[in-house]
């Protein structure tokens, strides 16, 4: 049976600026795809990311180039071979998982031989700002169980100390987004240890992370920009103790699941993260989140308006979307 395909770009305003070391975001630009077969429609969403050479236009072009094959019935296995890992493949992969579940009546979690989704502890993010502003932001989420702190090379110790003052009980992840040097990492470690930081995410540029080989830290270091797919793992073994799995990097849940299993076999600790987007982009990542030690899926919580039946924050826990929203 022939399928119908709708691909569109949406710009989703944020309720407040989201700042990291690379810049500030005021809206989330997402690509949404709908693949319909008979009375069933599968949906997927992804976030083009300039750091990886992507734009809204380039991702739309990649997806449109496969329109004929997708309408003719292309499946996820062929998709892996036709598109490189990234936002275009992620959105299509998610839509195909969703469509398959609707056509068969078997939820994604059951097809992965896992229990139904449950509430999970997600990090809430304090974006980069002055120490005083970050302390105020942290005070508003002081009861959170896990807080992620965005940093850059400008006095990171003062910023992490400010967040810790405001949130004395939360677990902390710090994320410099590749903005540190090895010297900054070394000099900042005492402050991170005093603050009881649990994870350091991608402190050095991925292109220069060979400097991490043999680096000694009591706080595990997590690969984000340096880890996209399972093929990256051998290179990371002597540099990182954890990896951050993001579906926009892996090119979808299909490769993310492979990456998860391979990383566990090789001894990496697991984090699952996201770009800033809607619940439609987060729903597939929840299938990885149940297997992760650190979960950072608060992207939809930055939107002014998310899907009404999407994820919800309940007493510091992230509740999955309503039944039927995606993959069920």
N, C-alpha and C positions, 0 to 999 in steps of 0.2 A: 504493500500500500504506500502510495506517495505521501510525503509529509509536506507540511507548510511551515515556513520559517519567518519569524519576525526578529529583527535585530535593531536595537536603538540605543542611543546615548542618553543618559539622564544626569543632570547636575543637581546634587542634593545638598542644600545649605546646611552648615553646621550651626549649633547654638552658640559656640564660642570658638575663637581661633585655636587651631591645633598646630603647635610649634615644635619642630625638632631641629637638629643641627643643620639640616639642609634647607630649611625654609619654613614658611607658614602656610597653612591650608585653611580656606574659609568655606569650601564646599567640596564634596566628594563627587568626582566624575566617574561614573560607573557605566559599564556596557551590559545591557540585559538582552538575553536571547530567549525566545520561546520556540520550541519545536513541537508541532502538533501532528498527531497521527490518529485518525478516527476522531473519537470524542475525548481523547487524552492529550494533555499539553504538559511538556516538561520545561522547566524554567531554570536559568542559570544567570549568575552575575559575576563580573570581575572588575578589577580596578587597574587600568593602564598606569604604569609607573615609570616616570622619566628616568629614574636611576638605572633601570634595565633597558633603556633605549626605546621605551614604548610611549605612544601617545594615543589619544582617543582615535585619531584618524588611522594610525597604523594598525591598531587592533581591529577596528571596523573593517579595514581592507583585508586583513588576514581571514576574518570570519566570512566575509562576503565571497572570498575566493573559493570557499568550500561549500557554497550554497547548493550547487547542483548535486554534489555527492551526499550532503546531509539530507536533502529532500529525497534522494534515491534510497536512503536507508543506511548510510555510513554508521558504524558502531564505534564504541570506545577504543577497541584495539586498533582499528585502522586509523582513528584519530591520533593516537599516540605516535604513529609512524609518520603521519602527514604534517603535523604541526610541532614546532619546538615548544619546550616548557615556557609558560608565560600566561598572560591574562586572556588571550584569545582562546587558547586551548582550555583554560580553566572554566570559562563560562559555558563552552560547548559541552565539556565533560560533565559538568553539573547538570545541564539540561538533559543530557542523555541518561544519567543515573535516575533523575526524576521521572523522565518519560518511561523508562523501563519499569520502575516501581509502579507507576500508575497502570501500565498495560498488563502487568502480571498480578497486581494486587499484593505484592510482597514488598514490605518496606525496606529501605536501604539497610537499616540496622540489622534486619533479619538476614539479608543477603550477605552481610559481612559476619554473620554468626555472632552477633553481639546482642546484649540486652537492650530494651528500649531506652531512648534518651532520658536522662534525668538532669536535675539541677546540678550545675558545676560552679566551682569557685573561679571567677575570672578576675584578672588584674583590672584595676581602674587606673587610668593614666593621668599623671600630672605632667602637663606639657611644659616645655622649656620657657622660662621667664626669669625675672629677677628672683633672688632668694626669698625676699619678702612675699612676692606674689605666689611663688611656689609653696611657701609655708601656708598661706591663706587657702590655696587650692587644696592642699593636703588636709587642712583642718576640716574642710567640708566633706571629706570622705574618710575621716579618721577611723571610723569603725570598719573600714574595708579590711578583709583578710589578706589581700594581696594588692600592692600598689606598684605600678611601673613608673619610673622617674626618667624623663627625657633630659639628657645632659648634652653639653658640648665641651669644648676645650677651655672655656672661660670659667675658672674657679669652680670646678665641679664639687669640691669638698664642701664649700659653703652651701651649695644647693642641696646636697644630700643630707647635710646636717639640719638644714631648715625643714626638710620634709620629715625627717625622723622626729624632730621636736613636736611637730603637729600630729604625727601618727605613730605613737610610741610602740604600738603592738603589732602593726601590720608586717607581713613579710614584704621584702623589697626586692625589685628587679631594677637595675640601672641600665639605661640604653643610650650610649653616646652616638649611635648611628654612624660609626666609622670615623668619628671626629678626633679621636685621641691618637697620640703617639705612644710608643712603648715607655718612654720616660714619664708621660702623664699618667699612664696606667700604674707604673711602679710608684710614683709619688702619691697617687690618690688611694692606693690600696689600704694604707692605715686608716684613713677616714671611712672607707667602705666597711672595713672590718669592725671599727668602733660602732658604726651604725647598724651592724648586724645584717648587712646586705646578703641576700641568698643567691643572686645570680647576676653576672655581668654579661650583657648582651652586646656582641660585636663592637668591642672598643676600638679596634684598629681597622683601617680600610681593608676590605677583602683582598685587594690586590697586593697588600703589603703584610699579610698576616703570617708570613713565614717567620717573622720576628717572635711569634708566640711559641714556636717550637721550643720545648724545654722550659718555658716560663713557669715559674712556681707561684701558685696562688691558692690560698685556702678557700677562696670563693670560686666556684666553677665558672668557666667562661663559655658562653653560648654562641655558636655560629648562626648568624641570620643572613646577611647579604652574601656570606661566603658559602652558604648551603642552599642549593636549589633542588637537586634530585639525588637519588641514591648513588649516581655515578660520582658525586662529589665526596662521598664519605672517606674513601681511602686517603685522600689528601688532607683530611681534617683530623686524622687520628692523633697526631702528636701536637695539635694546636688547641683543640677545644675538648671540653668534657660534655657538652650538651649541644643540641641543634634545635633551631626554631623552624618548625614546619609551617609554611604558609601556602595555601592552595594557588595563589597567584604566582608563586615562584615555581611550584612543582608542575603547574599546568593542569591542576585538577585533583580530585579525590583519588582517581585511579593510581597515579604515580605517588601521591602522598601516602597511600596505604603501603605501597612498596617501600618507600623511604622509611616509614615508621618501622616496619619489620626488619629491614636491613640495619637500621641504626641501633635497634635493640640488640640484634645479634652481635654488633661490633662494640657494644658497651656504652653507647652514648645515652645520656639522660635526655628526656623529651620535653620540649616546649611546643605549644601550638599557638600561632599568632595570626594576625590579619592585617589588612589595610583598612583604612576608614571607608566603610561602605554600609550597605543596608543589611537587614537580617537575611535577605536572599543569598548574599555572599557568605554569610556566617553559617547558615544551616548545614552545608556539607562539611565544614570544618569541625562541627560538633561531633562528627563520627570519629575524628582523630582525637578530639579533646578528651574523650572518655579514657584514652590510653596515655594521656600526658601528665607529667608531674607539675608543670607550670602552664597555665592557660591564660592567654591574653586576647580575648575576643570581645572587647568593649567597643569596637568600631561603630556599631549602630547606635550606641548610647551617646555619640557625639552629634547625631543628626537632630535637626529641629523636628523632623517628622519621619519616623520609620514606618514600616508596614504595621498596620493595626494588629495583625495576628502574628507578628514577628516575636523575636526574643524579648524578654522582660527581665529587669533587675528586681529580685525579690529578696529583701533582707541580706543584701550582699552577694546573693547567688544569681547566676544567669539561668533563667528558665528557658527551655527550648521553645520554638515556635508552636503554634497551635497545630493539632493533627490535620494533615492534608496540605500544609503550607509548602513543604518540600520533602520529597523522598519517602512519603508514606501515603 
